[in-house]
Amino acid sequence: MTLCLVCAGQIQEVSSSCATCGFLQSRVSAQTGEDYPADGSSQIYQIEDRSFWFRHRHSVISEFFEQSDCTGPILDVGGGNGYETLRLQEQVSSVCLIEPSPEGCRNASERGVRQIVCSNLENLRLKSGSIGTILLLDVIEHFDDPQPLLRECLRILRPGGVLLITVPAYGFLWSHEDIYARHKRRYNIRSLSNTIQLAGYEIERISGFFQSLILPIFLFRALRWRLGFGNPARTNEQDHQKNGIFLTVLEKLLASERQKIARGSNLFWGASLISVARKNPREEPAG
């Protein structure tokens, strides 16, 4: 028996498609696109496993995931090198990385991610109402218009299915890092809420995180960029690998933030935002 890479359902031998989500291997089409730097996957891959930033983001995502009654199948769309996918597959049985970059998919495979599809989501044309949870982790800020992607996610989600989103926050924190990453914008709570609701979701929860990084990002990135310093050609590895007294203080502040989120609190500001939205549980899947 062949299992579907996307939802772990059974592949029908006659049509080679999944009876559950409709995944068909021939639809897969790798695309690097123009909304992410060509060397982005390789640069981030060298950083992720040692980065306090990725560790804390994962802990926040994990709290929201557990508190939001997320069900499978789960798609990590635009999940890059599979950092989050790998950790989620330790918690749930059916999670799949959907990543258009071949390099990102290779890195994810080396990491041990089991289910990987090298494509963008729209090309897969999955069945309506076939997916339980979709993650868009630092993805929609790369789009001039994220609505087509958000609406495709809405179509394939089951009624009551969860969309979990993270984005960078606040335009005043814009810097060379955003230029290098080819971000189109940074969000605030209002603009993120409006973007999600415009696509047809019901917002369940929205919060800031990385509160303690707002001042450092402004002083050492945004202000430097405004003054003409900073190199937009690469990401700063040193920013992700702090040590000494700075890291000790930072870890304590992040631990306090994590505890508040674990208690169900929503933070009104932060250098990043996270949101949980749902497809209307009474909405019937489109044909």
C-alpha positions as CSV (number, residue, x, y, z in Angstrom):
1,M,0.0,0.0,0.0
2,T,1.3,3.5,-1.0
3,L,0.7,6.3,1.5
4,C,0.1,9.9,0.4
5,L,2.9,12.3,1.2
6,V,0.5,15.1,2.1
7,C,-2.0,13.5,4.4
8,A,-0.8,9.9,4.8
9,G,-4.0,8.6,3.2
10,Q,-4.1,5.7,0.8
11,I,-3.0,6.3,-2.9
12,Q,-5.4,4.7,-5.4
13,E,-3.4,2.5,-7.8
14,V,-5.6,3.2,-10.8
15,S,-5.4,7.0,-10.7
16,S,-2.2,7.4,-8.6
17,S,-4.1,10.0,-6.5
18,C,-4.9,10.1,-2.9
19,A,-8.5,9.2,-2.1
20,T,-8.5,11.6,0.9
21,C,-6.9,14.9,-0.2
22,G,-6.6,14.4,-4.0
23,F,-2.8,14.7,-4.0
24,L,-1.3,13.7,-7.4
25,Q,2.4,13.4,-7.8
26,S,2.4,14.7,-11.4
27,R,1.1,18.1,-10.1
28,V,4.3,18.8,-8.2
29,S,6.3,21.6,-9.7
30,A,9.3,23.1,-7.9
31,Q,9.4,26.8,-8.0
32,T,11.9,29.1,-6.3
33,G,9.9,32.3,-7.1
34,E,11.1,35.9,-6.8
35,D,9.9,36.5,-3.2
36,Y,12.8,34.8,-1.4
37,P,16.6,35.2,-1.9
38,A,18.2,32.4,-3.9
39,D,20.7,31.6,-1.1
40,G,18.2,32.1,1.7
41,S,17.6,28.4,2.5
42,S,21.3,27.7,2.8
43,Q,22.1,30.7,5.0
44,I,19.2,30.0,7.4
45,Y,20.1,26.3,7.5
46,Q,23.5,27.2,9.0
47,I,21.8,29.2,11.7
48,E,18.5,27.6,12.8
49,D,19.7,24.8,15.1
50,R,21.9,27.1,17.1
51,S,19.6,30.2,17.1
52,F,17.8,31.4,20.2
53,W,15.3,33.1,17.8
54,F,14.2,29.8,16.2
55,R,14.1,28.1,19.6
56,H,11.8,30.7,21.1
57,R,9.6,30.9,18.0
58,H,9.1,27.2,18.1
59,S,8.1,27.3,21.8
60,V,5.5,30.0,21.1
61,I,4.2,28.1,18.1
62,S,4.0,24.9,20.1
63,E,2.0,26.6,22.9
64,F,-0.5,28.0,20.4
65,F,-0.7,24.7,18.5
66,E,-1.5,22.7,21.7
67,Q,-4.0,25.3,22.9
68,S,-5.9,25.5,19.6
69,D,-7.0,21.9,19.2
70,C,-5.2,21.5,15.9
71,T,-5.9,18.3,14.0
72,G,-4.3,16.6,11.1
73,P,-3.4,16.3,8.3
74,I,-1.1,19.3,8.9
75,L,0.7,21.2,6.2
76,D,3.7,23.4,6.9
77,V,3.4,25.6,3.8
78,G,6.6,27.5,2.8
79,G,8.4,25.8,5.7
80,G,11.8,26.2,4.3
81,N,14.4,23.8,5.7
82,G,11.8,21.9,7.8
83,Y,12.9,23.2,11.2
84,E,9.3,23.4,12.5
85,T,8.1,20.4,10.5
86,L,10.6,18.1,12.1
87,R,9.5,19.2,15.6
88,L,5.8,18.8,14.8
89,Q,6.3,15.3,13.4
90,E,7.5,14.3,16.9
91,Q,4.0,15.4,18.2
92,V,1.7,14.3,15.4
93,S,1.7,11.5,12.9
94,S,0.6,13.4,9.8
95,V,2.5,16.5,9.0
96,C,3.9,17.5,5.6
97,L,6.3,20.2,4.4
98,I,5.2,22.0,1.3
99,E,8.2,24.0,0.1
100,P,8.9,25.3,-3.4
101,S,12.7,25.6,-3.0
102,P,14.5,22.3,-3.9
103,E,17.4,23.4,-1.7
104,G,15.0,23.8,1.3
105,C,13.5,20.4,0.6
106,R,17.0,18.8,0.5
107,N,17.9,20.4,3.8
108,A,14.7,19.2,5.3
109,S,15.3,15.6,4.1
110,E,18.8,15.7,5.7
111,R,17.2,16.8,8.9
112,G,14.9,13.8,9.0
113,V,11.6,15.3,7.8
114,R,9.6,12.4,6.5
115,Q,6.9,13.9,4.3
116,I,8.1,16.6,1.8
117,V,6.5,17.9,-1.3
118,C,8.6,20.3,-3.4
119,S,6.0,22.6,-4.9
120,N,3.9,25.6,-4.1
121,L,0.5,24.9,-2.5
122,E,-1.6,26.2,-5.4
123,N,-0.1,23.7,-7.9
124,L,-1.2,20.7,-5.8
125,R,-4.9,21.4,-6.2
126,L,-5.8,19.4,-3.1
127,K,-9.4,18.5,-2.4
128,S,-11.6,21.1,-0.7
129,G,-12.1,20.4,3.0
130,S,-9.3,17.8,3.2
131,I,-6.8,19.4,5.6
132,G,-7.1,19.9,9.3
133,T,-4.3,22.5,10.0
134,I,-2.1,24.8,7.9
135,L,0.9,26.6,9.1
136,L,2.2,29.8,7.3
137,L,5.2,30.6,9.4
138,D,6.8,33.9,8.3
139,V,5.4,33.4,4.8
140,I,2.8,35.9,3.9
141,E,5.1,38.9,4.3
142,H,6.9,37.7,1.1
143,F,3.8,38.3,-1.0
144,D,2.6,41.5,-2.6
145,D,-0.9,40.1,-2.3
146,P,-1.3,37.2,0.2
147,Q,-5.0,36.8,-0.5
148,P,-4.8,34.1,-3.2
149,L,-2.7,31.9,-0.9
150,L,-4.9,32.6,2.1
151,R,-8.0,31.7,0.1
152,E,-6.5,28.5,-1.2
153,C,-5.7,27.5,2.3
154,L,-9.3,28.3,3.3
155,R,-10.6,26.1,0.4
156,I,-8.7,23.0,1.4
157,L,-9.2,23.4,5.2
158,R,-12.0,21.4,6.8
159,P,-14.8,23.3,8.4
160,G,-13.4,24.4,11.7
161,G,-9.8,23.8,10.5
162,V,-7.0,26.0,11.8
163,L,-4.7,28.4,10.1
164,L,-1.7,29.4,12.2
165,I,0.3,32.4,11.0
166,T,3.5,34.2,12.2
167,V,4.8,37.4,10.7
168,P,7.4,40.1,11.5
169,A,5.9,43.2,13.1
170,Y,5.9,47.0,12.9
171,G,7.1,49.0,10.0
172,F,9.4,51.1,12.2
173,L,11.5,48.0,12.6
174,W,12.1,47.7,8.8
175,S,15.8,47.2,8.0
176,H,18.3,45.7,5.6
177,E,17.3,42.3,7.0
178,D,13.8,42.8,5.5
179,I,15.3,43.9,2.2
180,Y,17.6,40.8,2.0
181,A,14.7,38.5,2.9
182,R,12.5,40.2,0.2
183,H,9.8,41.1,2.6
184,K,7.0,43.2,1.2
185,R,5.8,44.5,4.5
186,R,5.8,44.1,8.3
187,Y,2.5,43.8,10.0
188,N,0.7,45.2,13.1
189,I,-2.2,43.5,14.9
190,R,-4.7,45.6,13.0
191,S,-3.3,45.0,9.5
192,L,-2.8,41.3,10.1
193,S,-6.3,40.9,11.5
194,N,-7.7,42.7,8.4
195,T,-5.7,40.6,6.0
196,I,-6.9,37.3,7.6
197,Q,-10.5,38.3,7.9
198,L,-10.6,39.6,4.3
199,A,-9.7,36.0,3.2
200,G,-12.8,34.7,5.0
201,Y,-11.4,33.4,8.3
202,E,-12.6,33.9,11.9
203,I,-9.8,35.0,14.1
204,E,-9.6,33.1,17.3
205,R,-6.4,34.5,18.8
206,I,-3.7,37.0,18.0
207,S,-0.6,37.9,20.0
208,G,2.8,39.5,19.9
209,F,6.0,37.8,20.9
210,F,9.7,38.6,21.0
211,Q,8.8,41.7,23.0
212,S,12.3,42.0,24.4
213,L,13.8,42.3,20.9
214,I,11.9,45.4,19.8
215,L,14.5,47.9,21.2
216,P,17.6,45.9,20.0
217,I,16.1,45.5,16.5
218,F,15.3,49.1,16.3
219,L,18.7,50.3,17.5
220,F,21.0,47.8,15.8
221,R,19.1,47.1,12.6
222,A,16.4,49.7,11.8
223,L,18.2,52.8,12.9
224,R,21.5,51.7,11.3
225,W,19.7,51.1,8.1
226,R,18.1,54.5,8.2
227,L,21.5,56.0,8.8
228,G,22.9,54.2,5.8
229,F,24.6,51.3,7.5
230,G,24.0,47.6,7.2
231,N,24.4,45.2,4.3
232,P,21.2,44.1,2.6
233,A,23.0,41.3,0.8
234,R,23.0,38.8,3.6
235,T,21.4,37.9,7.0
236,N,23.4,38.5,10.1
237,E,24.4,35.2,11.7
238,Q,25.8,36.9,14.8
239,D,22.3,38.2,15.6
240,H,21.0,34.6,16.0
241,Q,23.9,33.4,18.2
242,K,24.1,35.7,21.1
243,N,26.1,34.6,24.2
244,G,27.3,35.9,27.5
245,I,25.3,38.2,29.7
246,F,23.2,39.4,26.9
247,L,21.9,35.9,26.1
248,T,21.4,35.2,29.8
249,V,19.2,38.2,30.3
250,L,17.4,37.6,27.0
251,E,16.6,34.0,27.8
252,K,15.0,35.1,31.1
253,L,12.9,37.7,29.4
254,L,11.8,35.2,26.7
255,A,11.1,32.5,29.3
256,S,8.8,35.0,31.1
257,E,7.0,35.8,27.8
258,R,6.6,32.0,27.1
259,Q,5.0,31.5,30.5
260,K,2.4,34.2,29.8
261,I,1.6,32.6,26.5
262,A,1.4,29.2,28.1
263,R,-1.2,30.6,30.5
264,G,-3.3,31.7,27.6
265,S,-2.4,35.4,27.6
266,N,-2.3,37.4,24.4
267,L,0.5,40.0,24.3
268,F,-0.4,43.3,22.7
269,W,3.0,44.0,21.1
270,G,6.2,42.2,20.0
271,A,8.7,42.1,17.2
272,S,6.7,39.2,15.7
273,L,3.0,38.4,15.7
274,I,1.2,35.0,15.8
275,S,-2.4,34.4,15.0
276,V,-4.8,31.4,15.1
277,A,-7.7,31.6,12.7
278,R,-10.4,29.1,11.8
279,K,-12.5,28.3,8.8
280,N,-16.2,28.7,9.7
281,P,-17.2,25.3,11.3
282,R,-20.6,25.5,9.5
283,E,-19.1,26.2,6.1
284,E,-19.5,23.3,3.6
285,P,-16.5,22.4,1.5
286,A,-16.6,23.7,-2.0
287,G,-17.0,21.2,-4.7
